[in-house]
Structure formats: C-alpha cells, structure tokens
C-alpha cells in the first residue's frame, strides 16, 4: 500500500507532509535528518511524538502518492496520551475586528501532559496577521527551557513563513522582499525565529472554523479579547473585517 503521510522528525521544518516531494525538501542535505513514510496519519503522528530514531536515508525513496499539502493535525477533545511524555501541544489564533487597523485579540491553548493553560491578549490597532503571530510568540515565551513543541495554527501566513522557507530567504536578503520592499511584521518574524531556535517546533496547519475543539476555543478567546479591547476604548466599527 502506498505511503501517504511523511513524518519529518528532524529536518528544516519538522511536521507531517502528504507528498514525497514536500518531505524531500525538508530533509535533502539536512544533517542527521530523520523521517519516515506511513500509511496512516496516526502512525505518522506517533513517530513524531516518539523517541528519537535513527535517520532514514534518501536512498529509501518511498512510492509516489497523490499531490497534496502538509495536513492539519486534528485537535484533541481531551489531553492526548501520545503527547504526555515531554511533548507540548499549542493551538493559537488571532482576530481583528476591522482588518487592518482595528482592535485585535490573540489567544493560545497550551497542553502539557494532562494540564491545559489558556492565554489571551489584545491591541487597539493591529492586523489579523500580527495577532496570529503574537499568539504564537506569547505561547512560546512561556517556556524558558528548550522544549519539544507541536504548534497548531489556522494561519497559512504564519505556517508558510517557516514551512516554505520565507524567513530563511528574508534573512539572506536583509529582510527585503522580491519587490524590493521591507518585509511586513519584520520584528515579529525575528522574534518567532529567535524562539524557534530555542525550541524544537513542529508547525502544523489546522483548518479554521471546522469543528476542531481547541482551534474553536482559541478563536472564541481571541475574538473575545478583541471585543473587550474595543469596548474598553470606546471603539465602534464593523466587526471582524
């Protein structure tokens, strides 16, 4: 049976990928890369959560499968046993009542073993992308020692910054885009990159507003924080632009 899920434990951007081409981009030429193909997503997730294993070599190229993208990781309704030992699960979300320039909120739900913590914050004038990034920053800042973290976001902007190599490219170009303009949200990208260098972060995309309990909770908290910020400052305008 063809392998349809490729788990990268050690590579440029650890995570689960749906095609060999995407997997290869993360491990080809990467020192001591560790990755493996699986038939089921559950097995792939188990490989990521398990102890370190010997590296797979590129000579073991798996069979081809249908094209696809890195898949979302389904949220748990309760703490997942597979991540109890040493794994930290984070879900993040951001909201902006009028994007750009309106009040915004961010939130994160953090699971460490069977313990779950929530954090929220807000800004009076911001953008949705900045709130998505701030949520991840504040969640990662909670841990002052290197940790294994699986961070779920419904923001492709945030995920692609690392999964598609945007940040590495911007660092090489002095934080200038192809169009010759400064990279937006540079200071937030730099802080995320700093935090990423401390921790081993697996970036996972989850489809927003699609019944994922922890993602839905993050959305509720982020929107609530934005509304509270708006009301506190007497802001009036179209909500959730």
Order of alpha helices (4+ residues) and beta strands (2+ residues): beta-beta-alpha-beta-alpha-beta-beta-beta-alpha-beta-alpha-alpha-alpha-beta-alpha
